[in-house]
Amino acid sequence: MTALIKRENVVSADIGFGTCTLKTGNGKKVSFRSIVVKCDKGMSNHRDKHGYYLVGDKAINICNGERPSTDTRFFFSDTFRTLLMFGLNELKVKNPTLIIGLPNEFYQELNIEFNQFIVSLKEYMHPKDQFNVVTIVRQPQGAVWCGSLKTLDGKTIKPTSTRVAVVDGGDGTTDICEFYQGLMVPGSSIGMSVGASQIHKSMLSHFRAKYEIDSRTNVHDMDVALRVSEIEFGLKKFDPRESVGFKKGVDTYTAEVGAKMHDTWKGYNKVEWVVLDGGIVDVIGKELYVKRLQIPRHKVLIPARPSEANAEGYLEYLMKYLESINKLELEIKCKVK
């Protein structure tokens, strides 16, 4: 009899161009900016055989502002390797059973090679560890499998048995596609090389033209400012969403994505639900996002945590599958006396 897989060793990972989220089957989670900076030992929070690194949110103040390339090279890069291994180390996972996504536009071309690349990363683990199983899925599938989808009125919906449109907007890419019974409809995939980074760049350009700002201020600072609804230059503090740069960036992004959605669905009569997920939802704000895209409000579904939805959905799918084939260790619940 083969050994059962422990829940703490089941991991879902969404390693994006802007943020990374990893979750385990026993409830652990880590989320951080997709930043890797080589540094001295005393400053580092991660190391491997190539040196020392500052990874994630702590690196925002010293990074040069450049983001990972949004083409296929990213998924086989040192940056990707470091982000994934940092996340696994933070979760303290041994011999992970991993599920991870690829953007739609790259999935068909890269999924086999990508799987092999991840398996090869065992050389960066503890000598006795390796990847138990690696499953590659299309990124937007996470949104459909996610269990926290709600209407704008707050009603929880599980749309896995219906026809669903998905708009998965990340930092550097936006995937548009349709799913039916939890699987992607053939020929429905549209990959766009646009995302939240266009809004961040528009903001930064506007602020540089209007204010005196530190030379190291970068697009990652713009993302932080939007998430805390505040930015400061000199003695002036204000809501960055009120800036011309933010408004122009949102108009440009939503015009391009909205036009593609209209070309695809027009009256939205062939889809029951439209799922909006990814970091772009938090960057723009769900009400403004829905308004700009001109989607029927009663058909919109948004995850409780849009930027974590893919990782959440991957995990739900994999856990249910492992349970169905009796490969997952039983969850032990203690009774309180």
N, C-alpha and C positions, 0 to 999 in steps of 0.2 A: 504493500500500500504506500503510495507516494505521500509525502508530508503536505499538510495543509498550509496554505499561505496565511501568514499573520496579517491582521488588519493594519498594523502599524507599518508594514512593509509595502502596502499598496499605495502607489503615488500617482497623482495626476499632475501634469505640468503644462503650463501655458507660458512659454518663453517668448515674449513679444519684443518688438522693436523699441517699445517705450517702457513697459512694465513686465514683471514676471510674477506669476502666482503658482505655488505648489501646495497641494493638499494631500493628507494621508487618510487612510481608511479609519483611523481611530480619532480623527478630529483635529489633528494639528494642521496649521496653516502658516505660510510665510509669503509675504508679498513685498516687492521692492522694485525700484527703478532699474532699468536695464543699462547700468553703467559699470564699466570695468576700467580701473585706472591702475597701472603698475606703480608700485611705491616701495618705500623702505619697510623693513620688518616692523618697526615700531608703530607705523601708521596703519598697517594692514589688518584686514579681518578675514583674509583667505590666503592660502598658499598652495602651490603644487610644485612639481619638479622644475617648472620654468621660472618660479620666482614668487614674489609677494604682491598682493593686490588689495585695493580698497574697492569693494563691490556694493552696489545698491545705493540707498538714500544717503548714506554717509559720504558718498563720493560726489554729491551734487556740487558742493562748494569748491572742489578742486578740479573738476573735469573741464575739458576744453569746449564742451557744448556740442560736440559732434555726436550724432546718433549712429547706431549700427547701420550698415548698408541694408536697404530694403529689397535687395535682389537675392538670388539663391545662395550666394556666397555666405550670407549670414548664418545659415543653418549648418555649415561645416567649419565655422570659424573658431578661433581661439576665444573670442568674446562669448559665443554661444556656449562653448564647453565650460567656460568659467562660470557663467550665469547658472547653468544647470547644476554643476557640481557644488557651487556655493549654496544653492537652494537645498539640495539633498543633505549637505553637511549641516545646515541650519536645523533641518528636521531630524537629524541624527538617524537617517534611514540606512539599514543594512540590507544588502541583496534585494534591491527594490524590484517590484513588479510594476512597471511603468507604463502609463498611457499618456501620449503627448500628441499635439496637433500640428498640422501644417496648413498654411493658407491654401484655399481652393486652387488658386492659379498655379501652385507648385506641386500639388499633391500627386497627380498622375505621373509627373516626371520624376519626382524625387523620393517617393515613399519607401521604396526598397533600399536605395542607397542611404537614405537618412536613418533607417532602422539599423543598418550595418554600422554606420558611423557611431550611433549612440552605444551600441553593444561594445564597440572598440574602446569606449571611454572607461572601461573597467580598470585600465592601467592607472587611472587617477583615483581609484578607490583604495581602501584598505586591502592588503594583499589577499585576504581570505574572502573578499566580497566580489560580487559581479551582478550584472543585471539578470534577474531571474527570467522575466519575459518583458519584451518591449512591444507595445501596440501603437501603431501610427493611425491617426484618424484625421478627417477633415476638420479644421478649426470650428466652423459654424455648427457642427453637430453638437458641440458642447452646449450651445444655447437651447437647442431643442430638447436635450436630455435633462437640462437644469430643472430642479424641482421647485425653484422659487419664483417662477414666472407669474406676474400679476398684471391685471388690467389697470388702466389709469384710475379706476375707481377702487382698486385694492383687492379685487377678487382673484384668488389663486386658480390658475388654469394649468392643466397638463395636456399639451397639444400633440402628443405623440401619435394619436390615431387619425389626425386630420391633415389637411394640406396647409402648410405653413410657409410664409415668406420670412427669410432671415436677412437682416442687414447687420453684419458684424463689423463695427468700425473700430479699428485699432489705432496705433500711433502712426504707422506708415502705410497701412493697407486697409481697404474696405472690401469685404466679401459679401456679395449679394447672391442668394440662391433660394431654392424651394426644397421643402422636405415633405414627404408623405409617409405616414406610419413610422416616423423616426429615421427614415433614410432619404438621402438626397435624390431628387427627381433628376433623371439623366438629362444632360444638356442644359441644365438651369444655372450652372455656375458662371458668375461674372466676377472677376478679380480686378480691383482698381488700386492703383498705386497712389492713393490719397488717404489722408487720415488726420489725426489730431495735430500732427507736426506742422501741417499747413497753417493751422490757427495759431500755434505757438510762434511760428516764424513771423506771421503777420503782426502779432502783438509786439515781438521783440523789435522788429523794424520800426514800428510806430514809436515805441518808447525811446529808442536810440535817437530818433529824429527830434523828439520833443523834450527830452530830459537829459541831464548829465548823469550817466549811470556807469557803474564799475565795468571795466573791460571784460571781466570774467562772467558777467551776467549772461545767461544762456537760455536755451529753450527749456531745459529742465526746471529752471527757476520760474518760467512762465507756467509750467504745469503745476508746480507747487502753489503758486499764487492763486490759480483758479480753484484749487482744491480747498484752500483756506479762505477764499474770497477776500484777499487783501494783498496789496503790494505797496512797497514803500520806496520812494526816491527822495533823498534828502530829508526834509521835514514834512513831506506830503505823503499821506496814506489814503488809498482809495480802493474801491472794488474794481478789479481788472476787467470785469464783464461790462463796465460802463465805458471802456476805452474804445476809440475808433478802430484800433488794430484788432481787437477781439471781434467786434461786429463785422468788419470787413472779412476777416478770416472765416467766420461762421457763414456769412453770405456766400462766399466763394465755394466752400466745401459742400454746403447743403444744396446749392444750385447744381453742382456737378452730380452729386449722388441722387438728388431728387429727380433730375432729368433721366438718369439711367433707370430709376425705379418706375417712372411714368412710362418709359418706353417698354418696360417689361410687363407691367400689370395694369396701367391706366385706371380702370374702374375698380380694381381689387375684388372683382366678382368671382374669381377662380381660387382665391385663397381665403381661408376662414380667419387666420390670425397673421399679424405682422410682428415678428420678434425683433426688437432693437436691443443690441447688446454691445459690449466692448467699452473701452475707456472713453470713447467719443461721447457716450451718453452723459457721463459725469462732467466732461469738459464743457459741453454745450448747455446741459441741463435738459431734463426730459421734456418739459413743457415746450420750451423754445424749439427743441429738436423736432418734436412731432409737428409743431406748427409750420416750421420751415419746410419739412418734407411733404406736407399736405397729405397726410395719411388719415383715413377715417379713424377717429379717436376710439370708437367702440371695438376696433379690430387690433389695437395695439397691445402688445405684451412686453413688459420690461422686467428683467430679473431684479431681485432685491439688491444685489451687488453686481452691477453690469460689468465692471472690469474683471470680476472673478467668475463670471458665469461659465466660461468655457471650461476652466479647471473644475468647477463644481459639477458640470454636466458629464465631463469625462469620468470623474470619480464615480458618480452614480451609475453610469453605464457599466463600468468595469466591475464594480462591487456586485451589481445584480447578476452579471454574467458569471462571475466566479461562484456566487451562491447557487446559481442554477445548475452548475456542473459539480457541485459539492466539493469545491476546491478551497473554499474560504473557511478559516478557523471560526468557530462559533463565537458570538459575542457573549461574554459572561456579564450578567447584570446582577449586582449585589442588592439584596432586599434590605431596606432600612427597618429595623425593629422598633 
